[in-house]
């Protein structure tokens, strides 16, 4: 979207108040409801809706009524909020022409009150040409959901922090002046991109300077990751300046060697093609040793000694954040414990399965025994009772209940004296039967108590016997 700041001078305080309200609502809403905007803005007499119409006319907000009546900020509205804040701070007083455009940002000229010309970089993530931000950049970190405006703000903050730190350590970078939202204000580099330069007086010295910057960055613990002819500025005196820093990573990153070799390869390839430089191959000094320069004369990643500084720690560069490193160490240390815990859990689960199968088998056996006992009690003859009574008399026992009680004691069934214990055991047996049958309770029919003969009479007797047990 083209930045037209002419409408900025006609916006009132209420307009910026409503814009800020929409921005605040977008922290937890993709589309901010109109009622919420009105409640946050707090304008009297329904003034919020009148202001929203004016903002829609200038395309500072977008109206969406697909699910509900709501609004969201556009990049132009976000630009106006950032520019208004920086103007109120006194960073600059005027916005000029556009001097650069990229897949992630737009660059404009701005001027201070005393006439000093600066550069203003507006990050615009989410363009069609570059939407693989989640896989190509690490702005999200642990976050799952994201907003393009929020990602642009994170990119601007990261670039401002890298630029400030590199400037303090003497690297040839633009002077970082201020930052707000997705906007970074820096000094204007008087020069041209290296890709536009056709001739150099000393291409060898420029090449050595650029390669030296790559190695020096790595010694400070950082890798540029996009170090090519498009991100190198050179002036008439052939002085080199680096730009574009939000994608920088630490040398402790898991892909640090690949990024380092890619930056070096881009410089070698460009100077060989544009300025016809030749590079002599040098043999290895000792077999298996990692020298400072590999076979093709390129600097080696393994020869870098991180002794000049710890910028990756100070700036929390990707791959070397202390919190992430602690989490990784805990995860690695806890991996073996989780494996042992999982194995022990599997053993416990196996034991539980064995116990459950044994319990179910025991319950089934008990049910079979009960069924057999029920059949024996239901199918007996009166002659057998006389023989049994005669046998009891011969043995000296007056009542057959004494023998039954002894048999019950041998079987583990409680006698009449332990009624409470018997009730508890009966409850446990019922629960075991229900568990063995898969949690389903046997629902007897309403006529089960009636002896109608045949199968129903047999089933009723078995159920009566089960109830006694």
MIKOLSE-725565 format. One record per residue (C-alpha): x, y, z. Coordinates in steps of 0.1 Angstrom, whole numbers, padded with zeros to 4 digits, always signed. Example, Ala and Ser with C-alpha at 12.3 -4.5 7.8 and 13.67 -1.06 7.14 Angstrom:
<atoms>
+0123-0045+0078/+0137-0011+0071/
</atoms>
This chain:
<atoms>
+0000+0000+0000/+0013+0034-0010/+0021+0057+0019/+0003+0090+0015/+0010+0113+0045/-0012+0141+0032/-0042+0129+0051/-0021+0128+0083/-0024+0166+0088/-0062+0164+0087/-0066+0138+0114/-0078+0149+0148/-0071+0136+0183/-0103+0116+0182/-0092+0099+0150/-0059+0088+0166/-0078+0078+0197/-0100+0055+0178/-0070+0041+0158/-0052+0034+0191/-0084+0017+0203/-0085-0006+0173/-0048-0014+0178/-0054-0023+0215/-0083-0045+0206/-0062-0064+0181/-0041-0078+0209/-0067-0105+0214/-0090-0101+0184/-0084-0106+0147/-0114-0084+0139/-0122-0060+0168/-0160-0057+0174/-0174-0022+0170/-0188-0022+0205/-0154-0029+0219/-0138-0001+0199/-0165+0023+0212/-0159+0011+0248/-0121+0015+0246/-0122+0049+0229/-0147+0063+0253/-0160+0091+0230/-0193+0107+0239/-0225+0107+0220/-0216+0079+0196/-0186+0098+0182/-0167+0066+0177/-0189+0054+0148/-0185+0088+0131/-0147+0087+0134/-0147+0051+0121/-0164+0063+0089/-0137+0089+0084/-0110+0063+0090/-0126+0040+0065/-0126+0068+0039/-0088+0072+0042/-0083+0033+0043/-0067+0034+0077/-0090+0006+0090/-0108-0023+0073/-0144-0032+0079/-0154-0068+0082/-0190-0080+0087/-0187-0116+0077/-0192-0130+0112/-0199-0098+0132/-0195-0060+0127/-0158-0053+0134/-0127-0035+0122/-0090-0041+0119/-0060-0019+0113/-0044-0017+0079/-0007-0011+0073/-0015+0025+0064/-0032+0030+0097/-0003+0013+0115/+0021+0036+0096/+0002+0067+0107/+0003+0056+0144/+0041+0051+0142/+0048+0083+0123/+0026+0103+0147/+0045+0090+0177/+0079+0097+0162/+0068+0132+0152/+0056+0139+0187/+0090+0127+0200/+0108+0151+0177/+0127+0125+0158/+0117+0140+0124/+0093+0165+0111/+0087+0157+0074/+0083+0126+0053/+0098+0126+0018/+0100+0102-0012/+0104+0065-0012/+0140+0054-0019/+0138+0016-0015/+0114-0013-0015/+0120-0049-0006/+0101-0081+0001/+0098-0073+0038/+0100-0034+0040/+0097+0000+0024/+0123+0028+0030/+0115+0065+0029/+0134+0097+0034/+0125+0118+0064/+0138+0152+0075/+0144+0167+0109/+0135+0203+0118/+0171+0214+0111/+0170+0198+0076/+0190+0166+0083/+0179+0138+0061/+0173+0104+0077/+0160+0070+0065/+0128+0055+0078/+0123+0018+0073/+0087+0005+0075/+0085-0033+0079/+0057-0049+0059/+0056-0086+0065/+0029-0106+0048/+0033-0095+0012/+0025-0121-0015/+0061-0122-0026/+0073-0133+0009/+0048-0151+0032/+0070-0179+0044/+0079-0159+0074/+0071-0186+0099/+0095-0211+0083/+0122-0186+0072/+0123-0163+0102/+0122-0169+0139/+0101-0140+0150/+0074-0162+0164/+0096-0183+0187/+0071-0204+0207/+0040-0187+0195/+0014-0206+0175/-0009-0178+0162/+0004-0145+0148/-0006-0113+0131/+0013-0096+0103/+0014-0063+0121/+0027-0079+0152/+0054-0098+0132/+0064-0065+0116/+0068-0049+0150/+0090-0078+0162/+0112-0076+0131/+0117-0038+0137/+0126-0043+0173/+0151-0070+0164/+0168-0050+0137/+0170-0019+0159/+0187-0039+0187/+0212-0055+0163/+0220-0022+0146/+0226-0005+0180/+0249-0033+0192/+0269-0035+0160/+0274+0003+0160/+0288+0002+0195/+0313-0025+0185/+0326-0005+0155/+0309-0023+0126/+0301-0002+0095/+0263+0000+0099/+0239+0029+0098/+0234+0049+0130/+0202+0036+0148/+0182+0066+0160/+0148+0055+0172/+0122+0028+0168/+0084+0026+0173/+0061-0002+0163/+0072-0015+0129/+0092+0017+0121/+0130+0021+0124/+0147+0055+0119/+0184+0054+0110/+0210+0076+0094/+0209+0078+0056/+0238+0060+0040/+0254+0080+0012/+0261+0054-0013/+0247+0028-0037/+0238-0009-0034/+0267-0031-0045/+0244-0047-0071/+0242-0014-0090/+0280-0009-0091/+0296-0019-0124/+0332-0010-0118/+0356-0007-0088/+0390+0008-0086/+0402-0018-0061/+0379-0048-0063/+0404-0069-0044/+0405-0047-0014/+0367-0043-0014/+0364-0081-0016/+0388-0086+0013/+0369-0060+0034/+0336-0077+0028/+0349-0112+0036/+0366-0098+0067/+0332-0084+0079/+0317-0119+0076/+0345-0134+0096/+0345-0106+0122/+0307-0110+0127/+0312-0147+0133/+0340-0139+0158/+0314-0118+0177/+0290-0147+0177/+0267-0136+0148/+0259-0146+0113/+0242-0123+0089/+0223-0150+0069/+0215-0126+0040/+0249-0111+0032/+0248-0105-0005/+0252-0077-0030/+0217-0063-0022/+0225-0057+0014/+0259-0041+0010/+0262-0003+0004/+0293+0013-0011/+0301+0050-0016/+0323+0068-0040/+0354+0062-0017/+0346+0025-0018/+0337+0024+0018/+0314-0006+0027/+0283-0004+0049/+0261-0033+0060/+0223-0031+0061/+0193-0054+0068/+0198-0073+0101/+0165-0088+0114/+0174-0123+0102/+0208-0126+0120/+0214-0157+0140/+0240-0170+0165/+0269-0192+0156/+0254-0217+0180/+0224-0221+0157/+0220-0256+0144/+0223-0243+0108/+0250-0218+0115/+0276-0234+0093/+0252-0236+0063/+0243-0199+0067/+0280-0189+0071/+0290-0209+0040/+0261-0194+0020/+0271-0158+0028/+0307-0165+0018/+0296-0183-0014/+0274-0153-0024/+0303-0129-0021/+0327-0152-0040/+0302-0158-0067/+0293-0121-0072/+0329-0109-0074/+0339-0137-0097/+0310-0129-0121/+0309-0091-0119/+0346-0082-0115/+0362-0113-0129/+0382-0121-0098/+0401-0154-0098/+0406-0174-0066/+0436-0198-0062/+0429-0231-0046/+0453-0240-0017/+0459-0276-0006/+0451-0287+0029/+0480-0284+0054/+0474-0317+0072/+0450-0344+0065/+0419-0343+0087/+0428-0309+0102/+0404-0279+0100/+0424-0250+0086/+0415-0213+0085/+0410-0215+0047/+0396-0245+0029/+0405-0259-0005/+0389-0231-0025/+0404-0203-0005/+0372-0196+0014/+0372-0190+0052/+0363-0220+0073/+0335-0219+0098/+0354-0242+0122/+0384-0219+0124/+0364-0191+0139/+0373-0183+0175/+0345-0166+0194/+0368-0144+0215/+0359-0109+0205/+0325-0107+0222/+0293-0123+0230/+0268-0103+0210/+0246-0133+0204/+0241-0136+0242/+0235-0099+0247/+0210-0097+0219/+0194-0131+0224/+0201-0140+0188/+0183-0169+0173/+0199-0201+0185/+0215-0187+0216/+0188-0175+0239/+0195-0186+0275/+0160-0196+0282/+0158-0218+0251/+0192-0233+0259/+0180-0242+0294/+0149-0257+0280/+0168-0278+0255/+0192-0290+0282/+0163-0299+0305/+0146-0317+0276/+0178-0336+0267/+0184-0345+0304/+0148-0354+0309/+0147-0376+0278/+0164-0406+0294/+0142-0401+0325/+0111-0400+0303/+0122-0432+0285/+0128-0450+0318/+0095-0437+0332/+0077-0448+0300/+0092-0482+0303/+0082-0485+0339/+0047-0473+0330/+0046-0500+0304/+0056-0526+0329/+0030-0514+0354/+0004-0514+0326/+0013-0550+0317/+0011-0560+0354/-0023-0543+0356/-0035-0562+0325/-0023-0595+0340/-0040-0587+0373/-0072-0577+0355/-0072-0609+0334/-0065-0630+0365/-0094-0613+0384/-0118-0617+0355/-0108-0654+0353/-0113-0658+0390/-0147-0642+0388/-0157-0664+0359/-0146-0695+0378/-0165-0683+0408/-0196-0678+0387/-0192-0713+0373/-0189-0728+0408/-0220-0709+0418/-0239-0721+0388/-0229-0757+0396/-0238-0753+0432/-0272-0739+0422/-0278-0768+0399/-0269-0793+0427/-0292-0776+0452/-0321-0774+0428/-0318-0809+0414/-0316-0829+0447/-0340-0857+0458/-0357-0861+0492/-0341-0896+0494/-0307-0880+0493/-0317-0857+0521/-0326-0887+0543/-0293-0903+0536/-0275-0871+0544/-0294-0867+0577/-0287-0903+0586/-0250-0897+0579/-0250-0866+0601/-0266-0885+0629/-0240-0912+0626/-0212-0888+0628/-0226-0872+0659/-0237-0839+0645/-0273-0829+0652/-0276-0803+0625/-0264-0804+0589/-0256-0767+0593/-0225-0775+0612/-0210-0794+0583/-0221-0766+0559/-0205-0740+0582/-0172-0759+0582/-0173-0762+0545/-0180-0725+0542/-0151-0717+0564/-0129-0739+0542/-0142-0721+0511/-0136-0687+0527/-0173-0678+0531/-0182-0660+0563/-0204-0677+0589/-0236-0662+0604/-0216-0646+0632/-0197-0623+0608/-0227-0607+0590/-0209-0573+0585/-0179-0590+0569/-0202-0611+0547/-0220-0580+0534/-0187-0564+0525/-0175-0595+0507/-0208-0597+0488/-0204-0561+0477/-0169-0568+0465/-0181-0599+0446/-0208-0578+0429/-0183-0552+0419/-0160-0579+0405/-0188-0595+0386/-0197-0561+0371/-0161-0553+0362/-0157-0588+0346/-0188-0582+0325/-0174-0549+0312/-0192-0526+0336/-0227-0538+0326/-0251-0548+0353/-0274-0577+0348/-0309-0563+0345/-0334-0590+0356/-0369-0589+0342/-0398-0579+0363/-0412-0614+0363/-0380-0631+0374/-0394-0638+0408/-0423-0659+0394/-0417-0696+0390/-0432-0703+0356/-0413-0735+0350/-0387-0743+0323/-0358-0721+0318/-0372-0692+0338/-0375-0713+0369/-0340-0725+0365/-0326-0689+0360/-0346-0677+0390/-0331-0704+0412/-0296-0696+0400/-0302-0659+0407/-0315-0667+0442/-0284-0688+0449/-0262-0659+0437/-0281-0636+0460/-0274-0660+0489/-0238-0661+0481/
</atoms>
